[in-house]
């Protein structure tokens, strides 16, 4: 049996290794009694952890048996594999075989050869002995390294993806893997961001965290990146950075070369939902990564994929809860307040606002323009609420329900907190007015009608928790105080004043407010004096 190539860190049987040898005999491959290939030039691949595998020259297959599929996979030792369907009379086996059309240097022996998944070929003819006895490399286990020990015992203790990346880089260093730079890119669910990346650089104290805005996916920096190549299922990348005629010419590679990099690998991190994320490795060792060194990382990538998936799912969950429920409410749901009836009594400043004449806008404008108008209004009003620490609980059609919680402290402290919350809410009102005024200037220039609105502020006790059916819940506030805030806002249109404040708010606010009169609110037994800001009073 002829030896073709072997690459390992040492000559012991304890390191990750890959070896190619020629078969002694004529080899045939059969499926269901049909011979699909017959060759005198089979190559047997022996690789740590994997069963020994026949690679058969593509020219030695029966005509019409193989058909190219779209699937690609990546091996840091062999390169990007394309996949083939096997066509037999009456049946097709999709993605049943693979080949390396442009294998990496150490695996050039299998260029133009095809291998099969174990459950496809049912009969191999011609071999005179069992493949695992022929050469034991394929079934042997590499000894544990500091990297694999960390992955199996300690990696799960990392509380964030950033911490996991820092520990991964340090574990590689302890395993004597010549790693200059480690980069992990994951896709996220976020209204403004499409991805997050974590970059470990040897010698730097902190892992760099960067976010990818959604618009970046159309920019050249992404379109000409290994991350795009890998995440779109095109395989992986393995390339010497000191090669003057490289297969891949991504701009990041020139930068890494200028920084002293010699060898680069980009490989997929598969999540359980099938989405492909990216792990890239850069070495500055003159000879680059050896098979044994890369093998240590390759061994732990399934564990890393699941750990990064767990952190990404938690981050996505928090982002989605914050986005759809608000940070305060989202945190409560994330921490377990998920049953119907879960909740608490809180004291809060309640903000209710509404876009005026929205029905007329909806009737006269296209759906696209009307939704754009709504979002302009929400950007101005709800954006100001969020910027000043309020919590938007609901968008009710063209209305917004929000709260500014008041700390539950002693009576003297609570009065001070009340004043602070009132001041904060008024600052948010003034910011909302400024934003809407700017929006209306632009709308005027575009011959669009101005956005008119009403804002009602009130203070009271609320029930803050889960309501709804067993299958569909909403975490919100309910109570008489919330209804009163809505009734006060309703007076804005009647009085033609954009901002109205309850007498409860006025009693807690240290500065002078302008009374607009006393009114009987629907659902409230006695009249209530209503106020506005002095500069907004109706002349």
C-alpha positions as CSV (number, residue, x, y, z in Angstrom):
1,X,0.0,0.0,0.0
2,X,1.6,3.3,-1.1
3,X,1.9,6.2,1.3
4,X,0.9,9.5,-0.3
5,X,0.9,12.2,2.4
6,X,0.8,12.6,6.2
7,X,0.6,15.7,8.2
8,X,0.8,15.8,12.0
9,X,2.4,17.9,14.7
10,X,4.5,15.0,15.9
11,X,5.2,11.4,15.1
12,X,3.2,10.1,18.1
13,X,-0.2,8.6,17.7
14,X,-1.7,11.1,20.2
15,X,-2.1,14.1,17.8
16,X,-4.7,14.9,15.3
17,X,-3.5,13.6,11.9
18,X,-4.6,13.1,8.4
19,X,-3.1,10.6,5.9
20,X,-3.8,9.5,2.3
21,X,-2.7,6.1,1.0
22,X,-3.4,4.2,-2.3
23,X,-5.5,1.1,-2.1
24,X,-3.8,-2.2,-3.1
25,X,-6.7,-3.7,-4.9
26,X,-9.3,-2.9,-7.5
27,X,-12.2,-1.3,-5.7
28,X,-15.9,-1.4,-6.7
29,X,-18.8,0.5,-5.1
30,X,-22.3,-0.9,-5.3
31,X,-25.8,0.3,-4.3
32,X,-28.6,-2.2,-4.2
33,X,-26.6,-4.6,-6.4
34,X,-25.8,-1.9,-9.0
35,X,-22.1,-1.2,-9.5
36,X,-21.8,2.6,-9.7
37,X,-18.0,2.9,-9.7
38,X,-15.0,0.6,-10.4
39,X,-11.3,1.8,-10.1
40,X,-7.7,0.7,-9.7
41,X,-6.8,4.2,-8.4
42,X,-8.8,4.5,-5.1
43,X,-7.3,6.5,-2.3
44,X,-8.0,5.8,1.3
45,X,-8.2,8.8,3.7
46,X,-7.3,8.2,7.4
47,X,-8.2,11.0,9.7
48,X,-8.4,11.3,13.5
49,X,-12.0,10.7,14.8
50,X,-13.4,9.7,11.4
51,X,-13.8,6.3,9.8
52,X,-11.3,5.6,7.0
53,X,-12.9,6.6,3.7
54,X,-12.5,5.6,0.0
55,X,-12.0,8.4,-2.5
56,X,-12.7,7.3,-6.1
57,X,-11.6,9.2,-9.3
58,X,-14.7,10.8,-10.8
59,X,-13.8,9.5,-14.2
60,X,-14.3,5.9,-12.9
61,X,-18.0,6.3,-12.2
62,X,-20.6,4.9,-14.5
63,X,-21.9,7.7,-16.9
64,X,-24.9,9.6,-15.5
65,X,-24.5,8.3,-12.0
66,X,-23.4,11.6,-10.4
67,X,-25.2,15.0,-10.5
68,X,-23.8,18.1,-8.9
69,X,-25.8,19.5,-6.0
70,X,-25.8,23.0,-4.4
71,X,-24.6,21.9,-0.9
72,X,-21.1,22.9,0.2
73,X,-19.2,22.0,3.4
74,X,-15.8,23.0,4.6
75,X,-12.8,21.1,6.1
76,X,-9.8,23.2,7.3
77,X,-7.5,20.4,6.1
78,X,-9.0,19.6,2.7
79,X,-10.9,22.7,1.7
80,X,-14.4,23.3,0.4
81,X,-16.4,20.2,-0.6
82,X,-19.0,20.2,-3.3
83,X,-21.7,17.6,-3.1
84,X,-23.2,15.1,-5.5
85,X,-26.5,13.2,-5.9
86,X,-26.4,9.6,-7.0
87,X,-28.9,8.8,-9.7
88,X,-30.0,5.2,-10.0
89,X,-32.9,3.7,-12.0
90,X,-36.1,4.7,-10.1
91,X,-34.3,6.5,-7.2
92,X,-32.0,9.4,-6.4
93,X,-29.9,9.8,-3.3
94,X,-29.4,13.6,-2.9
95,X,-26.1,14.9,-1.3
96,X,-24.9,11.4,-1.1
97,X,-21.2,12.1,-2.0
98,X,-18.7,14.9,-1.9
99,X,-15.5,15.9,-3.6
100,X,-12.8,18.6,-3.2
101,X,-12.4,20.3,-6.6
102,X,-9.7,22.6,-5.3
103,X,-8.3,20.9,-2.3
104,X,-5.8,22.5,0.1
105,X,-2.1,21.7,-0.4
106,X,-1.9,18.9,2.1
107,X,-4.9,17.1,0.5
108,X,-4.1,17.5,-3.2
109,X,-4.0,13.7,-3.5
110,X,-7.8,13.6,-3.5
111,X,-8.4,16.3,-6.2
112,X,-11.0,15.0,-8.6
113,X,-11.9,12.1,-6.3
114,X,-15.4,11.4,-4.8
115,X,-16.2,10.0,-1.4
116,X,-19.6,8.7,0.0
117,X,-21.4,9.1,3.2
118,X,-21.4,5.8,5.2
119,X,-25.1,4.9,4.7
120,X,-25.1,5.2,0.9
121,X,-22.8,2.5,-0.6
122,X,-23.9,-0.9,0.8
123,X,-21.1,-3.0,-0.8
124,X,-17.4,-2.3,-1.3
125,X,-15.8,-4.9,-3.4
126,X,-12.1,-5.6,-3.7
127,X,-10.6,-4.7,-0.3
128,X,-8.9,-7.7,1.3
129,X,-9.3,-6.5,4.8
130,X,-11.3,-4.2,7.0
131,X,-10.4,-0.5,6.6
132,X,-9.9,0.1,10.3
133,X,-7.5,-2.8,10.6
134,X,-5.8,-1.6,7.4
135,X,-4.8,1.6,9.2
136,X,-6.0,2.5,12.7
137,X,-5.7,6.3,12.3
138,X,-9.3,6.8,11.2
139,X,-10.7,5.6,14.6
140,X,-8.1,6.8,17.0
141,X,-8.9,9.6,19.4
142,X,-6.4,12.5,19.9
143,X,-5.4,13.1,23.5
144,X,-7.0,15.9,25.4
145,X,-5.4,19.3,25.0
146,X,-5.9,22.4,27.3
147,X,-8.3,23.6,24.6
148,X,-10.6,20.5,24.6
149,X,-10.4,20.3,28.4
150,X,-11.6,23.9,28.6
151,X,-14.4,23.3,26.0
152,X,-15.8,20.3,27.8
153,X,-15.4,21.5,31.4
154,X,-15.3,25.3,31.7
155,X,-16.5,27.0,28.5
156,X,-20.2,26.7,29.6
157,X,-19.4,28.9,32.6
158,X,-18.9,32.0,30.3
159,X,-21.9,34.3,30.9
160,X,-21.6,36.2,27.6
161,X,-20.4,35.6,24.0
162,X,-17.7,38.2,24.6
163,X,-16.4,36.3,27.7
164,X,-16.6,33.0,25.8
165,X,-14.4,34.5,23.0
166,X,-11.9,35.8,25.5
167,X,-11.7,32.4,27.1
168,X,-11.4,30.6,23.7
169,X,-8.5,32.8,22.7
170,X,-6.7,32.2,26.0
171,X,-7.3,28.4,25.8
172,X,-5.8,28.3,22.3
173,X,-2.8,30.1,23.6
174,X,-2.4,27.5,26.4
175,X,-2.6,24.8,23.8
176,X,0.3,26.4,21.9
177,X,-1.8,27.1,18.9
178,X,-0.1,30.0,17.1
179,X,-3.2,32.3,17.0
180,X,-2.7,35.9,16.3
181,X,-6.3,36.8,15.8
182,X,-9.7,35.1,16.5
183,X,-12.9,36.5,15.1
184,X,-16.5,35.2,15.6
185,X,-19.4,36.7,13.7
186,X,-23.0,35.8,14.5
187,X,-26.3,36.9,13.0
188,X,-28.8,38.6,15.4
189,X,-32.4,39.5,15.6
190,X,-32.4,43.3,16.1
191,X,-34.5,46.2,14.6
192,X,-31.3,48.1,13.6
193,X,-28.5,45.5,13.6
194,X,-28.1,42.4,11.5
195,X,-25.0,40.9,13.3
196,X,-22.5,41.1,16.1
197,X,-18.8,40.2,16.0
198,X,-16.3,39.4,18.7
199,X,-12.6,39.8,18.0
200,X,-9.7,38.5,20.2
201,X,-6.2,39.7,19.3
202,X,-3.2,38.3,21.1
203,X,-1.8,40.8,23.6
204,X,-4.9,43.0,23.8
205,X,-6.7,43.1,27.2
206,X,-10.3,43.1,25.9
207,X,-12.3,41.4,23.2
208,X,-13.6,43.9,20.7
209,X,-17.3,43.8,20.1
210,X,-18.7,45.4,16.9
211,X,-22.2,45.6,15.6
212,X,-23.3,45.4,11.9
213,X,-26.1,47.8,10.9
214,X,-28.6,46.3,8.4
215,X,-27.4,48.7,5.7
216,X,-23.9,47.2,5.8
217,X,-25.0,44.1,4.0
218,X,-25.0,46.1,0.7
219,X,-21.6,47.7,1.3
220,X,-18.5,46.5,-0.3
221,X,-16.8,45.7,3.0
222,X,-19.3,42.9,3.5
223,X,-19.9,41.9,-0.1
224,X,-16.1,41.3,-0.4
225,X,-15.6,39.5,2.9
226,X,-15.0,35.9,4.0
227,X,-18.0,36.2,6.4
228,X,-20.3,36.6,3.4
229,X,-18.7,33.7,1.6
230,X,-19.1,31.4,4.6
231,X,-22.5,32.5,5.7
232,X,-24.1,32.1,2.3
233,X,-23.2,28.4,2.3
234,X,-20.3,28.7,-0.2
235,X,-18.0,26.7,2.0
236,X,-15.0,28.0,3.9
237,X,-11.7,29.7,3.3
238,X,-8.1,28.4,4.0
239,X,-5.3,30.5,2.5
240,X,-1.7,31.4,3.0
241,X,-1.5,35.2,3.5
242,X,2.0,35.3,2.0
243,X,0.8,33.8,-1.3
244,X,1.4,36.2,-4.1
245,X,-1.3,34.5,-6.3
246,X,-4.1,33.7,-3.8
247,X,-7.3,31.9,-4.7
248,X,-9.2,34.4,-2.5
249,X,-8.6,38.1,-2.5
250,X,-10.6,39.5,0.3
251,X,-9.5,43.0,1.6
252,X,-9.3,41.8,5.2
253,X,-6.5,39.4,4.1
254,X,-4.2,42.1,2.9
255,X,-4.7,43.9,6.2
256,X,-3.9,40.8,8.2
257,X,-0.9,40.2,6.0
258,X,0.3,43.7,6.7
259,X,-0.2,43.0,10.4
260,X,2.2,40.0,10.1
261,X,-0.4,37.2,9.4
262,X,0.8,34.1,7.5
263,X,-2.2,31.7,7.5
264,X,-5.9,32.3,7.5
265,X,-8.9,30.1,8.0
266,X,-12.6,31.0,7.9
267,X,-15.0,28.2,8.8
268,X,-18.7,27.9,9.4
269,X,-20.3,27.7,12.9
270,X,-23.6,25.8,12.3
271,X,-26.5,26.6,14.7
272,X,-29.3,24.1,15.2
273,X,-31.7,26.1,13.0
274,X,-29.4,25.7,10.0
275,X,-28.1,29.2,10.0
276,X,-24.4,29.6,9.3
277,X,-22.2,31.9,11.4
278,X,-18.5,32.4,11.1
279,X,-15.3,31.6,13.0
280,X,-12.0,32.9,11.5
281,X,-8.5,32.2,12.7
282,X,-5.2,34.0,11.8
283,X,-1.7,32.7,12.5
284,X,1.6,34.7,12.4
285,X,3.7,31.6,12.7
286,X,6.0,31.4,9.6
287,X,4.7,27.9,8.6
288,X,1.2,28.7,9.6
289,X,-1.2,26.3,11.3
290,X,-0.4,22.6,11.3
291,X,-3.1,19.9,10.9
292,X,-2.6,19.0,14.5
293,X,-3.0,22.6,15.7
294,X,-6.1,23.2,13.5
295,X,-7.4,19.8,14.5
296,X,-7.7,20.9,18.2
297,X,-9.9,23.8,17.1
298,X,-11.8,21.7,14.6
299,X,-12.6,19.2,17.4
300,X,-14.3,21.7,19.6
301,X,-16.3,23.6,17.0
302,X,-19.5,21.6,17.6
303,X,-19.3,22.6,21.2
304,X,-18.5,26.2,20.4
305,X,-21.4,26.4,17.9
306,X,-23.9,25.4,20.6
307,X,-22.4,27.7,23.2
308,X,-22.5,30.7,20.9
309,X,-26.0,29.7,19.9
310,X,-27.1,29.7,23.5
311,X,-25.6,33.2,24.1
312,X,-27.0,34.5,20.8
313,X,-30.5,33.2,21.6
314,X,-30.4,34.8,25.0
315,X,-29.2,38.1,23.5
316,X,-31.9,37.9,20.8
317,X,-34.6,37.2,23.4
318,X,-33.6,40.2,25.5
319,X,-33.5,42.4,22.4
320,X,-36.9,41.3,21.2
321,X,-38.4,41.6,24.7
322,X,-37.0,45.1,25.0
323,X,-38.2,46.0,21.6
324,X,-41.7,44.7,21.8
325,X,-42.3,45.1,25.6
326,X,-39.8,47.7,26.8
327,X,-36.6,47.2,28.9
328,X,-38.4,47.1,32.3
329,X,-41.2,44.8,31.2
330,X,-38.9,42.7,29.1
331,X,-36.6,42.1,32.1
332,X,-39.6,41.0,34.2
333,X,-40.8,38.5,31.6
334,X,-37.2,37.2,31.0
335,X,-36.9,36.7,34.8
336,X,-40.0,34.5,34.9
337,X,-43.1,36.6,35.2
338,X,-44.8,34.7,32.4
339,X,-48.0,33.4,34.0
340,X,-51.4,35.0,33.7
341,X,-52.0,37.0,36.8
342,X,-48.3,37.6,37.5
343,X,-47.7,41.3,38.4
344,X,-47.4,44.0,41.0
345,X,-48.8,47.3,42.2
346,X,-46.7,50.2,41.1
347,X,-46.9,54.0,41.3
348,X,-46.1,55.7,38.0
349,X,-46.5,58.8,35.9
350,X,-48.8,57.8,33.0
351,X,-48.3,59.3,29.6
352,X,-51.0,58.8,27.0
353,X,-50.8,60.5,23.6
354,X,-52.6,60.3,20.3
355,X,-52.1,61.4,16.7
356,X,-54.9,63.7,15.7
357,X,-57.0,63.2,12.5
358,X,-55.4,59.8,11.8
359,X,-58.7,58.4,10.4
360,X,-58.7,61.1,7.7
361,X,-55.0,60.4,6.9
362,X,-55.7,56.7,6.6
363,X,-58.6,57.3,4.3
364,X,-56.8,59.7,2.0
365,X,-53.2,58.3,1.9
366,X,-51.8,55.1,0.6
367,X,-51.0,52.4,3.2
368,X,-47.3,52.9,2.7
369,X,-47.4,56.7,3.2
370,X,-49.8,56.4,6.2
371,X,-47.5,53.9,7.9
372,X,-44.6,56.3,7.3
373,X,-46.6,59.1,8.9
374,X,-47.4,57.0,11.9
375,X,-43.7,56.1,12.3
376,X,-42.7,59.7,12.1
377,X,-45.1,60.5,14.9
378,X,-43.9,57.6,17.0
379,X,-40.2,58.5,16.4
380,X,-41.0,62.0,17.7
381,X,-43.1,61.1,20.7
382,X,-42.1,57.6,21.7
383,X,-38.5,58.3,20.9
384,X,-38.5,61.2,23.4
385,X,-40.1,59.0,26.0
386,X,-37.4,56.3,25.6
387,X,-34.6,58.8,25.6
388,X,-35.7,60.2,28.9
389,X,-36.1,56.9,30.6
390,X,-39.7,56.2,30.2
391,X,-41.2,52.8,29.2
392,X,-43.4,52.6,26.2
393,X,-45.9,49.8,27.0
394,X,-48.2,49.8,24.0
395,X,-48.8,51.3,20.6
396,X,-52.6,51.3,20.4
397,X,-53.3,52.1,16.7
398,X,-52.1,55.7,16.5
399,X,-51.8,56.1,20.3
400,X,-49.0,55.6,22.8
401,X,-49.3,54.4,26.4
402,X,-46.1,54.8,28.5
403,X,-45.1,55.1,32.1
404,X,-42.3,56.7,34.1
405,X,-42.1,54.5,37.2
406,X,-41.8,56.1,40.7
407,X,-39.6,54.4,43.2
408,X,-41.4,52.9,46.2
409,X,-39.6,54.7,49.1
410,X,-40.4,56.6,52.3
411,X,-42.9,59.4,52.0
412,X,-40.3,62.2,52.1
413,X,-38.1,60.5,49.5
414,X,-41.1,59.6,47.4
415,X,-42.1,63.2,47.1
416,X,-38.6,64.1,45.9
417,X,-38.8,61.2,43.4
418,X,-42.2,62.4,42.3
419,X,-40.8,65.9,41.5
420,X,-37.9,64.4,39.6
421,X,-40.1,62.2,37.6
422,X,-42.4,65.1,36.8
423,X,-39.5,67.2,35.6
424,X,-38.2,64.3,33.5
425,X,-41.6,63.8,31.9
426,X,-41.9,67.6,31.1
427,X,-38.4,67.5,29.5
428,X,-39.6,64.5,27.5
429,X,-42.7,66.4,26.4
430,X,-40.6,69.4,25.3
431,X,-38.3,67.1,23.4
432,X,-41.3,65.4,21.7
433,X,-42.6,68.8,20.7
434,X,-39.2,69.8,19.3
435,X,-39.0,66.7,17.2
436,X,-42.6,66.9,15.9
437,X,-42.0,70.6,15.0
438,X,-38.9,69.6,13.0
439,X,-40.8,66.9,11.3
440,X,-43.6,69.3,10.4
441,X,-41.1,71.7,8.9
442,X,-39.9,69.0,6.6
443,X,-43.5,67.9,5.9
444,X,-44.5,71.5,5.1
445,X,-41.6,71.7,2.5
446,X,-43.0,68.5,1.0
447,X,-46.5,69.9,0.9
448,X,-47.7,67.4,3.5
449,X,-50.1,68.1,6.3
450,X,-48.6,68.7,9.8
451,X,-48.8,66.0,12.4
452,X,-51.0,67.2,15.3
453,X,-51.2,65.4,18.6
454,X,-52.5,65.4,22.2
455,X,-50.5,64.4,25.3
456,X,-52.1,63.7,28.7
457,X,-50.0,63.2,31.9
458,X,-51.3,61.7,35.1
459,X,-50.0,60.1,38.3
460,X,-51.5,57.1,40.0
461,X,-51.3,53.5,41.2
462,X,-51.5,50.8,38.6
463,X,-51.6,47.0,38.4
464,X,-48.5,46.1,36.3
465,X,-48.6,42.5,35.0
466,X,-49.9,39.8,32.7
467,X,-53.4,39.8,31.4
468,X,-55.1,37.9,28.5
469,X,-55.9,34.3,27.7
470,X,-53.8,31.3,28.6
471,X,-52.4,31.2,25.1
472,X,-52.0,35.0,24.4
473,X,-50.8,37.3,27.1
474,X,-49.9,41.0,27.3
475,X,-47.7,42.6,30.0
476,X,-49.1,46.0,30.6
477,X,-50.7,48.4,33.1
478,X,-54.4,48.5,34.0
479,X,-56.3,50.5,36.5
480,X,-58.4,53.7,36.9
481,X,-55.3,55.9,36.6
482,X,-54.5,54.6,33.1
483,X,-58.1,55.3,32.0
484,X,-57.9,58.8,33.5
485,X,-54.8,59.6,31.6
486,X,-56.6,58.6,28.4
487,X,-59.6,60.8,29.3
488,X,-57.3,63.8,30.0
489,X,-55.6,63.3,26.6
490,X,-59.0,63.2,25.0
491,X,-59.6,66.8,26.2
492,X,-56.6,68.0,24.2
493,X,-58.7,68.0,21.0
494,X,-61.7,69.6,22.6
495,X,-59.7,72.4,24.2
496,X,-57.2,72.7,21.3
497,X,-54.3,72.4,23.7
498,X,-51.6,69.8,22.8
499,X,-50.5,69.0,26.4
500,X,-52.8,68.6,29.5
501,X,-51.8,67.6,33.0
502,X,-53.9,66.2,35.9
503,X,-54.3,67.9,39.2
504,X,-52.4,65.0,40.8
505,X,-49.5,65.8,38.5
506,X,-49.8,69.6,39.3
507,X,-49.7,68.9,43.0
508,X,-46.4,67.0,42.6
509,X,-44.8,69.5,40.2
510,X,-43.0,72.3,42.1
511,X,-43.4,74.9,39.3
512,X,-46.5,76.9,38.4
513,X,-48.8,75.4,35.9
514,X,-51.8,77.1,34.1
515,X,-55.3,75.9,35.0
516,X,-57.6,75.4,32.0
517,X,-60.6,74.6,34.2
518,X,-62.4,71.7,36.0
519,X,-63.9,68.9,34.0
520,X,-65.9,65.8,34.7
521,X,-64.0,62.9,33.1
522,X,-65.8,59.8,31.9
523,X,-65.7,57.1,34.6
524,X,-64.6,59.6,37.3
525,X,-67.2,60.7,39.9
526,X,-66.0,64.2,40.7
527,X,-64.7,67.0,38.6
528,X,-60.9,67.3,38.2
529,X,-59.0,70.5,37.6
530,X,-56.8,70.2,34.5
531,X,-53.6,72.1,33.8
532,X,-51.2,72.8,31.0
533,X,-47.8,74.4,30.7
534,X,-47.9,78.2,30.8
535,X,-46.5,78.7,27.3
536,X,-49.2,76.2,25.9
537,X,-52.3,77.8,27.4
538,X,-55.1,78.6,25.1
539,X,-55.3,82.4,24.6
